[in-house]
Amino acid sequence: MMAASMDKFMRAIRKNHFLKFGLPMLILIVGGSFGLKEFRKLRYEIIDRRQVIDPEVLDRLKQREKENKLSLEEEFKKIEEDDIDSWYNIRGPRPWEDSKEFQEAQRQNIAKRKERLSKLKEG
């Protein structure tokens, strides 16, 4: 009797597409989400363990932050001191180009530009 009911069940699974394809997929999706939940929890636990810092080291870091604290005004003064209007757009070397030769060619081009500008100013 048990074999007959099992045979009916297997026939129903073969005939019904949802039982054959849909149910296993749903089980995989739902089971996968629970599995990933455990992996995520483990990941965050490991990250939390890494962040344990010795109190002495933490005190030293806080002291360095206080010593090296920068203000907005100081940074603005540094930027004002720099000459931001005179700059050159220099293309970097391509992977197939020799960088030393390219840098030398760039220097020569810059020198030629300066010579032309000085001649224009004189003439």
HELIX and SHEET records of a PDB file:
HELIX    1   1 MET A    2  LYS A   15  1                                  14    
HELIX    2   2 HIS A   17  HIS A   17  1                                   1    
HELIX    3   3 PHE A   18  GLY A   22  3                                   5    
HELIX    4   4 LEU A   23  ARG A   50  1                                  28    
HELIX    5   5 PRO A   55  GLU A   67  1                                  13    
HELIX    6   6 LEU A   72  GLU A   81  1                                  10    
HELIX    7   7 SER A   99  GLU A  122  1                                  24    
END                                                                             
